Amino acid sequence: MSRTDTIAVVGAGLSGAVIGRELAEAGLRVEIFDLRGHIAGNCHTERDEQSGVMVHVYGPHIFHTDDREVWDYVNRFQTFLPYKNRVKTTTGGQVYSLPINLHTINQFFRTALRPDEARAFIAHQADRSIPTPSNFEEQALCLVGRDLYEAFLKGYTQKQWGCAPAELPASILQRLPVRFNYDDNYFFHQYQGMPENGYTDMIGRILDHANITLHLGVRFVGASGDHFAHTFYSGPLDAYFEYEHGRLAYRTLDFERFTYEGDYQGCAVMNYGDVEVPYTRVTEHKHFAPWEEHAGSVCYREFSRAGGPDDIPYYPLRRAEAETQLSTYVARALRERSTTFVGRLGTYRYLDMDVTVREALDTARCFLSRRSARAPMPAFLHRPI
Ligand SMILES: Cc1cc2nc3c(=O)[nH]c(=O)nc-3n(C[C@H](O)[C@H](O)[C@H](O)COP(=O)(O)OP(=O)(O)OC[C@H]3O[C@@H](n4cnc5c(N)ncnc54)[C@H](O)[C@@H]3O)c2cc1C
């Protein structure tokens, strides 16, 4: 059946939902497809039947932004309750506060330094023998010195990315990862919070529009786009082309779920910095909703590893040697006439949720203005490279 007056949106995650909603509100008919049996993509949340805890099914998600329009947009569909992410880390048998701040430094070095003293102390710790850091490890040694690097950055980074930090680009750690005060709010952004009823409820409300038809459990293949006026594709870029140039590298995550009667760890996120501990962190989901009370608890131990063909792609692994393969896919995508690649998988970039919403709003607006000007829509509004 031809649906040439209809727009296809692939993926019912945040990208697809926001694009679909904007187009639907502009009067267009939109069909949204997701191969999963639920909406919300990787932001999906669901209540655990036994304990009532809201579980972040694909890993913890905290909304934070400085973008006022994005904040107002998400608040249209859900009440956001105050939530500050305060992460702890266990390393060498001790618990410390993250990101590395004055409390971390004073605990770790058993000192009672004031901010200026700590600044001078860390400057003294820093390795000044490396003139131009060429990788993550050198960058870290230059910024914080060996002791803090080994305790807080080395093991975690190695587990997260599956390689020695010396093999990762220095750019990952450009800013000084240390605060010389007692601020342990993980994010700097002005607006931070959690959707009162979870992300899936919020995205359900975004999708709730008379012009939107949702198809769950349906895999969209590139050729299906021929039936539509235009396709917005938020699935993996390489999958769209049936992996004809090989698979783009991703890290995937395994979550070992366990329950506990009471409070397992006293905080939402506990990182594990030691490389001997095989998981990167433990998430205790009920602490993401401090306004709720639950006797039971649901926790995830999180393991990171190289993604295989049947795994969920989580983090793009942007290694220099893979950029040629990515360029080939981008060149291929640029030849598509009626598909726009969007979102974290379609553009092979790590995107926080606020950036995802911002890009989705900009993409929909660009499409609407080009459509009224009868101008073509580009394959990428935000290019992977
Ligand atoms: C572990 C983890 C933690 C995160 N924590 C945070 C956080 O704390 N704060 C924050 O701001 N951001 C966080 N993020 C980022 C956040 O998950 C993304 O910003 C968001 O999910 C991007 O939405 P999306 O719609 O682009 O992609 P996705 O959520 O991946 O949605 C894409 C959808 O497309 C579907 N799909 C793919 N291919 C096809 C196909 N061929 N046919 C049909 N459907 C298809 C998929 O099933 C999926 O549902 C985190 C990400 C990860 C991995």
The ligand as an ORCA input file, in Angstrom:
! r2SCAN-3c Opt
* xyz 0 1
  C      23.630      3.425     29.569
  C      23.194      4.778     29.102
  C      22.908      5.755     30.021
  C      22.478      7.007     29.600
  N      22.254      7.947     30.556
  C      21.863      9.177     30.175
  C      21.644     10.190     31.167
  O      21.804      9.961     32.367
  N      21.255     11.409     30.735
  C      21.081     11.698     29.404
  O      20.724     12.833     29.081
  N      21.271     10.754     28.459
  C      21.655      9.515     28.809
  N      21.852      8.548     27.853
  C      21.576      8.865     26.429
  C      20.120      8.540     26.000
  O      19.893      7.148     26.132
  C      19.912      9.002     24.549
  O      20.020     10.417     24.516
  C      18.569      8.623     23.936
  O      18.226      7.286     24.152
  C      18.611      8.866     22.440
  O      17.343      8.593     21.883
  P      17.215      8.063     20.389
  O      15.763      8.088     20.085
  O      18.118      8.807     19.484
  O      17.782      6.569     20.430
  P      17.190      5.229     21.047
  O      16.669      5.475     22.406
  O      18.239      4.200     20.894
  O      15.963      4.857     20.106
  C      16.132      4.257     18.828
  C      14.991      3.299     18.605
  O      15.021      2.838     17.251
  C      14.595      1.481     17.235
  N      15.071      0.881     15.979
  C      16.349      0.702     15.596
  N      16.400      0.143     14.363
  C      15.116     -0.035     13.959
  C      14.495     -0.567     12.764
  N      15.217     -0.999     11.716
  N      13.152     -0.610     12.695
  C      12.385     -0.167     13.736
  N      12.925      0.359     14.891
  C      14.269      0.422     14.986
  C      15.220      0.901     18.489
  O      14.515     -0.256     18.894
  C      15.078      2.060     19.477
  O      13.885      1.922     20.246
  C      22.330      7.301     28.226
  C      22.630      6.314     27.288
  C      23.080      5.077     27.713
  C      23.441      4.055     26.681
*
